[in-house]
Amino acid sequence: MNKAELIEHIAQSAEISKSAAERAIDAMVGAVKTSLKKGDSVTLAGFGSFYASDRKARVGRNPKTGDKVDIPAARVPRFRAGKAMKDALN
């Protein structure tokens, strides 16, 4: 499911316009980005948690040439599914 399909699904489920659904999704994504940038996590009960973690610098390999490549340290977003989400899939 891509963003357009998600917007259409939410608009139909919530009986709102597509533009309102798109604004809601954009607002949620923006809030998650802002929270993660500040170092906070976002937890949605029954769904999961978004959080940021630090990834150490490491040495990788260029798959085409086999040369070593230095990969710098970075903060990366992560998602951990909640119990209800895991149970829904099994």
QUIUR-V24542 format. One line per field, one symbol per residue. ss: DSSP state (H for helix, E for strand, C for the rest). phi: phi as a letter, one per 40 degrees, with the letter a starting at -180 (. if undefined). psi: psi as a letter, one per 40 degrees, with the letter a starting at -180 (. if undefined). A space follows every 10 residues. Layout:
# QUIUR-V24542
ss=???
phi=???
psi=???
This chain:
# QUIUR-V24542
ss=CCHHHHHHHH HHHHCCCHHH HHHHHHHHHH HHHHHHHHCC CEEECCCEEE EEEEECCEEE ECCCCCCEEE ECCEEEEEEE ECHHHHHHHC
phi=.ccccccccc ccccfbcccc cccccccccc ccdcccccgc bbbbdgbibb abbcbccabb bcccbgccbc bccacbcbbb ccdccccccb
psi=hadddddddd dddefiiddd dddddddddd dddddddeei ihhhhecahh iiihhiiiha hhddeeiihh hiiihiiihh iidddddde.
